Every structure is written in structure tokens, then in C-alpha cells.
Amino acid sequence: MATDIILPKIGFSMSEGMLTEWLASDGDAVVEGQPLYVFESDKSANEVESPASGTLRIKAAIEETYEVGTVLGVIE
């Protein structure tokens, strides 16, 4: 079963964030809890861990701004 990778809401007023870096490449095997990507919001950088283990399929480009809840990729 696939697991969506979403942009989380960090803080009450956060509505969007910029994806600044993928820490794994498309097609890589990832493990739950492994650092997966970095995004910036409200002038702070946040590292997000993988929510599951499997193969990473990236859907979102870096240096783009996305709304909270946007699916950035999938782990198959």
C-alpha cells in the first residue's frame, strides 16, 4: 500500500512552505524515520522524516512553494 508524503503544518499560522531539498532521490529505498526532505516556513528550516519504508517516488520539485497538505511524493 502506498503512503503519501505530505507537507505538514508546523505552527498555528502556517499555510505554506518551500521545499528546499530532497535528502533521497526518486527511486531510492527509504526507511521509516529516515530524514527525507527539508522545507522552509516562517524563516525556519524543518527536516521531515519518512512516514514509511519503501521506494520513494518524488512528485514535487525543489525551490517551489506548496500549501500545507500537498502531496510531495509517495512511498510504495
N, C-alpha and C positions, 0 to 999 in steps of 0.2 A: 504494500500500500504506500502511495506517495505522501510525503509530508511537505506542505507549503512552507517556504521561508518568507516571513512577512516582516515589514518594517514595524518594530514595536513602538509603543508610546512610552516615552521616558519623561515623566513630569506632566503635571496637570495641563499646562497650556500648549504642549507640543502638538502640532498638527502636521508637520512635515519634517523631512530630514534629507541630507545629501549623502548618497552612497559614495564614499571616498576610496574604498579599496576592498577587493575580494582577497581573502587570505588563502583561498584554494581556487583551483582552476576548474573550468567546465569539464565534466567527465571524471574528476578526481573522486577517489573513495574518501569519504569523511566519516568521522566517528562522533557520536553524540557527545556534546560538551567541548568539542574542539573549536577553537576560535575560527569563525567563518567569514565575517566581514566587519568593516568599520564604517560607521556613518556619523555625520556631524549634525548637531541641532543645538540651537541656542549657544553657539560658540564653544561647544564641548564635543570631544570625540568619544564615541562609545563603541566598544568591541562587543560583538554579539556571537554567542556560541551556537553550534549546530544543534537543532532540536531533535535530531535522529541520526542514525547511522545508515549509510548507503552511498549511492552515486549522486554527485552534485550536478544539477542542470541549471545553469545560470540563465535568467530571463532579463535582468536589469543591468544597464550599463553604468559604469562608474562616472563620477562627476556630474550626475543628474540628480535632481531633487524629486522626491516621491512623497506622496501622502502617507500618513500612518495607516497601516493595514494593507498596503500594496504588496502583492506577491513579487518578491525579488528573484525567486528561484524555487526549485523543487528538489527534494531528496527522494530518489527512487530506491 
